[in-house]
């Protein structure tokens, strides 16, 4: 299994297109509508895509291609997962690795990110592309 990603590395790579950042929390946590009492700020890491752990686990019934379709990246891509405190994302990383991704866990997850006022945060539902 690959090395976890640190807060400093993740912050330095935000906005890059060389990896996929997955928030595997609930939709309410992702939007910032549900906030744990221990977190000083609601929301998500900018650029994160929401794919709940339950959806990843459910997609495994369809095999590798079903999980890859859900994630939206080709096999071999680097995928970084985070949740609230690193537990759900650790499970996600196991599944993502099994289906061919170079998956890494952000162990500090939202619990750590939300504590640093110098780190950017997004909240609400992301803007969807218009066609």
ZAMARGU-4260 file (C-alpha; in steps of 0.2 Angstrom, whole numbers, plus 5000, padded with zeros to 4 digits):
<rodrens>
0) 5000/5000/5000 | 5006/5017/4996 | 5011/5031/5009 | 4998/5042/5016 | 4998/5060/5009
5) 5002/5074/5022 | 4993/5090/5024 | 5008/5100/5017 | 5009/5089/5001 | 4990/5089/4998
10) 4989/5108/5000 | 5004/5111/4988 | 4996/5100/4975 | 4978/5108/4976 | 4972/5113/4959
15) 4983/5101/4950 | 4976/5089/4937 | 4989/5075/4941 | 4977/5066/4954 | 4959/5064/4959
20) 4954/5070/4976 | 4939/5060/4983 | 4929/5066/4999 | 4921/5049/5004 | 4910/5057/5018
25) 4891/5059/5017 | 4884/5072/5006 | 4879/5083/5021 | 4897/5083/5027 | 4903/5087/5009
30) 4892/5102/5007 | 4896/5108/5025 | 4878/5105/5031 | 4883/5092/5044 | 4898/5097/5055
35) 4906/5087/5069 | 4907/5098/5085 | 4926/5095/5085 | 4928/5104/5068 | 4930/5123/5068
40) 4925/5125/5050 | 4912/5116/5039 | 4914/5111/5021 | 4927/5102/5010 | 4944/5103/5003
45) 4943/5113/4987 | 4942/5103/4971 | 4937/5087/4980 | 4924/5076/4971 | 4910/5068/4982
50) 4909/5049/4981 | 4903/5042/4997 | 4911/5027/5004 | 4894/5018/5004 | 4894/5021/4985
55) 4911/5014/4982 | 4907/4999/4992 | 4891/4996/4983 | 4900/4998/4966 | 4911/4984/4970
60) 4897/4972/4966 | 4899/4977/4948 | 4918/4974/4948 | 4933/4985/4944 | 4925/4994/4929
65) 4910/4999/4940 | 4921/5007/4953 | 4932/5016/4940 | 4916/5023/4932 | 4910/5030/4949
70) 4927/5037/4952 | 4929/5044/4934 | 4947/5040/4932 | 4957/5027/4922 | 4966/5013/4931
75) 4983/5018/4937 | 4978/5036/4941 | 4983/5043/4958 | 4968/5045/4969 | 4968/5053/4986
80) 4954/5049/4998 | 4949/5058/5014 | 4934/5058/5026 | 4932/5065/5043 | 4946/5057/5053
85) 4954/5044/5041 | 4944/5029/5045 | 4932/5028/5030 | 4945/5035/5018 | 4957/5020/5024
90) 4943/5008/5018 | 4941/5017/5002 | 4959/5017/4998 | 4959/4998/5000 | 4945/4996/4988
95) 4953/5009/4976 | 4970/5000/4976 | 4961/4983/4973 | 4953/4990/4957 | 4970/4997/4950
100) 4972/5015/4957 | 4988/5022/4965 | 4977/5026/4980 | 4983/5036/4995 | 4974/5041/5011
105) 4974/5058/5019 | 4974/5051/5037 | 4972/5069/5045 | 4957/5071/5034 | 4944/5085/5037
110) 4947/5084/5056 | 4965/5091/5053 | 4962/5102/5037 | 4948/5112/5046 | 4959/5117/5060
115) 4971/5127/5050 | 4964/5144/5045 | 4977/5146/5032 | 4970/5131/5022 | 4956/5135/5009
120) 4939/5128/5012 | 4923/5126/5000 | 4906/5124/5006 | 4889/5122/4998 | 4885/5112/4983
125) 4898/5113/4969 | 4894/5122/4953 | 4889/5110/4940 | 4895/5112/4922 | 4882/5119/4910
130) 4880/5112/4893
</rodrens>
